[in-house]
Amino acid sequence: MSLIAIIIITLAIGIIPGGILLLRKSAKKFNLTPEQLLKIKQRNEMLDKEDQEEQDKK
């Protein structure tokens, strides 16, 4: 194997796990207020009803 191929493989092996670890570290949960959670639940229920009505029409 040439030196360039070894360097590219080493970089790939370092970049991929590094990117995954960076994503894992930077991922955080949303701190939503109870009011926001209620709005989300209401919106989801409305969308579910619309989907159900659409399925019933077919």
C-alpha atoms as a printed R data frame, in Angstrom:
   type eleno elety resid chain resno       x      y      z
1  ATOM     1    CA   MET     A     1   0.000  0.000  0.000
2  ATOM     2    CA   SER     A     2   1.217  3.455 -0.783
3  ATOM     3    CA   LEU     A     3   1.790  6.097  1.831
4  ATOM     4    CA   ILE     A     4  -1.065  8.221  0.491
5  ATOM     5    CA   ALA     A     5  -3.540  5.329  0.832
6  ATOM     6    CA   ILE     A     6  -2.460  4.730  4.421
7  ATOM     7    CA   ILE     A     7  -2.905  8.418  5.233
8  ATOM     8    CA   ILE     A     8  -6.378  8.499  3.654
9  ATOM     9    CA   ILE     A     9  -7.478  5.363  5.526
10 ATOM    10    CA   THR     A    10  -6.131  6.763  8.806
11 ATOM    11    CA   LEU     A    11  -7.984 10.032  8.268
12 ATOM    12    CA   ALA     A    12 -11.221  8.200  7.443
13 ATOM    13    CA   ILE     A    13 -10.899  6.028 10.543
14 ATOM    14    CA   GLY     A    14 -10.374  9.160 12.631
15 ATOM    15    CA   ILE     A    15 -13.016 11.386 11.040
16 ATOM    16    CA   ILE     A    16 -15.965  8.975 11.104
17 ATOM    17    CA   PRO     A    17 -15.896  8.073 14.819
18 ATOM    18    CA   GLY     A    18 -14.971 11.671 15.636
19 ATOM    19    CA   GLY     A    19 -18.037 12.935 13.797
20 ATOM    20    CA   ILE     A    20 -20.279 10.412 15.515
21 ATOM    21    CA   LEU     A    21 -18.929 11.349 18.939
22 ATOM    22    CA   LEU     A    22 -19.330 15.050 18.159
23 ATOM    23    CA   LEU     A    23 -22.972 14.521 17.178
24 ATOM    24    CA   ARG     A    24 -23.618 12.506 20.322
25 ATOM    25    CA   LYS     A    25 -22.022 15.144 22.512
26 ATOM    26    CA   SER     A    26 -23.830 18.070 20.906
27 ATOM    27    CA   ALA     A    27 -27.242 16.401 20.879
28 ATOM    28    CA   LYS     A    28 -29.409 17.640 23.692
29 ATOM    29    CA   LYS     A    29 -33.036 17.416 24.592
30 ATOM    30    CA   PHE     A    30 -35.371 20.339 24.228
31 ATOM    31    CA   ASN     A    31 -36.456 22.010 27.425
32 ATOM    32    CA   LEU     A    32 -40.051 22.774 26.530
33 ATOM    33    CA   THR     A    33 -42.533 24.521 28.739
34 ATOM    34    CA   PRO     A    34 -45.778 22.714 29.637
35 ATOM    35    CA   GLU     A    35 -47.617 25.161 27.366
36 ATOM    36    CA   GLN     A    36 -45.416 24.213 24.403
37 ATOM    37    CA   LEU     A    37 -45.889 20.503 25.132
38 ATOM    38    CA   LEU     A    38 -49.660 21.006 25.178
39 ATOM    39    CA   LYS     A    39 -49.564 22.777 21.811
40 ATOM    40    CA   ILE     A    40 -47.472 19.953 20.344
41 ATOM    41    CA   LYS     A    41 -49.879 17.307 21.625
42 ATOM    42    CA   GLN     A    42 -52.873 19.220 20.264
43 ATOM    43    CA   ARG     A    43 -51.202 19.612 16.880
44 ATOM    44    CA   ASN     A    44 -50.331 15.905 16.760
45 ATOM    45    CA   GLU     A    45 -53.914 14.954 17.624
46 ATOM    46    CA   MET     A    46 -55.228 17.254 14.891
47 ATOM    47    CA   LEU     A    47 -52.835 15.761 12.334
48 ATOM    48    CA   ASP     A    48 -53.799 12.229 13.393
49 ATOM    49    CA   LYS     A    49 -57.482 13.070 12.922
50 ATOM    50    CA   GLU     A    50 -56.781 14.519  9.466
51 ATOM    51    CA   ASP     A    51 -54.803 11.441  8.500
52 ATOM    52    CA   GLN     A    52 -57.574  9.161  9.746
53 ATOM    53    CA   GLU     A    53 -60.197 11.116  7.768
54 ATOM    54    CA   GLU     A    54 -58.012 10.915  4.687
55 ATOM    55    CA   GLN     A    55 -57.603  7.154  5.126
56 ATOM    56    CA   ASP     A    56 -61.371  6.754  5.547
57 ATOM    57    CA   LYS     A    57 -61.988  8.558  2.229
58 ATOM    58    CA   LYS     A    58 -59.820  6.084  0.334
